[in-house]
Amino acid sequence: RSGLVECMSILKSAHVSTAGGGENFKESLSPAYVKRGNVTIAFLSFYSEEFKTIVRPATDKPSIATIKAPKVLLENDEGLQQVALAPLEKDVRVMEDAIRIARRHADIVVVAIHVHWVDHSSVYDVPNLVPPNQCLLFHRAVSAGADIILGSGPHVLRGIEIYKGKLIFYSLGNFIYQYKKDHIPPVIYNRDPQQDRDEEFESVVARFIITQKKVSTVQLIPVVLGREGKYYGSPRLPGKKTGITILDKMAELSGEYGTQITIKKIVGTVELK
């Protein structure tokens, strides 16, 4: 908790607004507001994983906005059983209420949801497909009043869905991935480079064009993260070939939701009707 407080204090001193964390759980649900021209944008942020939250919510202690996701047992029509993570209904309702409150005071509501529901080991397939129960969580956020959902957590890109006319980015991948630091002794933290996937070092930046207080166009700018040297894990613009490859992957993943991405040079475009 002391680390959370220190981080928020440093950001505040640098005039950077924060969302998703606070001096108590109620404060962690409060949006950050940014005004540009005559448009007010509210930012909310939530974190979800399997009951192993680093900073558990507390009414009187520094907390993060958390959606707990316990393991549940599912059975299909054929009687086959499987274990999956699913969000707690009461936590989802808390998220919905926070979005509704932000909606009253903003023209556009942006909700970041960091979902840690997958195993990131490279022995498994690339986790670029969205579990149905995660779609449900993101849909609930839109139905509560969110205009843009910024998903993260799988560490790889996932598709874009336009749901009820609103934007859902199921995962924007990693923008900064600087887990390797020379000054950290291996006895404290060590990671086998073989665990790294190439896909974890490819991402996009979403740039929103707002017209008449609504998002009209989204531009997708591909980025790659450095794999070597001093700037390991830092974003930079890729070459044309790599940039188009990243956007082609996004177009394929987004096609599952009927979302069209137009690629021109090394920028992808999504038009909202």
C-alpha positions, 0 to 999 in steps of 0.5 A: 500500500505504501508503494501505491501511495508513493506512486500516486504522489509522484504522479500528482507532483508531475501533474498527471491525473490518476484513476483506479487507485486511492487513499481508500476503496471509494476513492479508487472508484473516482474518475479522473476528468480531463477537459479539452476545449468543450469536451470533458472526458472521464477516465476510470480504471479497474483491475481483475484477477483470481483473488490474488490482488496485491492491494486488496480493497479496504474502506480505510486503507489505500486500495485499487479498484478491483473486480475479483474473479474466482474460479468457477466450475462450468458444464456444457450440454454434453456434460463436459466440465471445465474450470474458468475464471468469472467476475463476481457479480457484486464487483461488476455492479460496483463498476457499473455504478462508478461508470454511471456516476462518471457519465453524469459529469462527462461527455465521453467515459473511458474505462481501462480494464486490466484482466489477468485471467490467462496463463502467460507461459509460452508453453500455451497458445498465444492468448489473443482470443477473448473468453466469452465471460470476458466479453460479458464483463466488457459489454456490461461496462458499455451498457452502464455508459462507457464509450471506450473500453481499453483492455489489457492484461493478456500482454498481446493484442486482441480484437476490437469490437463495436458494441452498441456503437461504442468501442471495445479494445479487448487488449492493446497489448504492452506499451512499455514492458521494462521488466529487465533491469541491470540493477536488479540482482538475479536472486531477487528477480530473474526471468528466462528470455525463452518465456517471451513471445514476439507478440508481447513486443508488438502493440498499437496506440489508439488515437481517437478523433472526437467530433461533436462530443462523440468518437467518430474515428479511431486511428491505430498506430503500430509500435514495437518494443525494444528487445535489446540494450538500454531501451529494452521494453520501450516503444518505438515506431516500426518499419513499414513491413512490420507495422503493416504485419501488426495491423493485419493481425489486428484486422484479422482479430477484429474481423471476428466481431465484424469490425473493419480496419482500413490500412493505409501506409502504416496507420489503421483506421476504424470509422464509427457510424 
